[in-house]
């Protein structure tokens, strides 16, 4: 099995956390892009394709949100809940 880049590993953890949190529903490309702070969903598509080629996930043809993990992925947790990385933009944070 081919290794992953840091960005691909981030994407895999995001997808695993999303699937766990939603009880089996996979994220859309737009949700992946937003969750990883990517500029567009095309970049998310490239990351997902790389994960497919590396044997980490598979897509079920003809089904929306159909991303399946090949092997379990450790997902960081906070108080028992899956921790999904969502970038916080400076404009979103009030001055403290």
QUIPEUR-V768237 format. One record per helix or strand. SS is the DSSP state (h for helix, s for strand). FROM is the first residue (numbers start at 1). TO is the last residue. If there is no record, write none. Layout:
SS,FROM,TO ; SS,FROM,TO
This chain:
h,6,21 ; h,29,36 ; h,41,53 ; s,57,59 ; s,67,69 ; s,77,78 ; s,81,82 ; h,90,92
